[in-house]
Amino acid sequence: MSGALELLLGLLLVADTHKPDCANLHCLLSLLARGLTQAEETLEQVI
């Protein structure tokens, strides 16, 4: 799970350097990263 999160964060950095072309992509990726982070936290609480 953390590997996917690292990948998303890397993509966010790439999107940041290519603004404004990737503005929509950046928005989508940040939402995905936020969702993954919340899912990880929930899993840790359950375990």
Secondary structure as the mmCIF struct_conf table of DSSP 4:
data_model
#
loop_
_struct_conf.conf_type_id
_struct_conf.id
_struct_conf.beg_label_comp_id
_struct_conf.beg_label_asym_id
_struct_conf.beg_label_seq_id
_struct_conf.end_label_comp_id
_struct_conf.end_label_asym_id
_struct_conf.end_label_seq_id
HELX_RH_AL_P HELX_RH_AL_P1 SER A 2 THR A 17
TURN_TY1_P TURN_TY1_P1 HIS A 18 CYS A 22
HELX_RH_AL_P HELX_RH_AL_P2 ALA A 23 VAL A 46
#
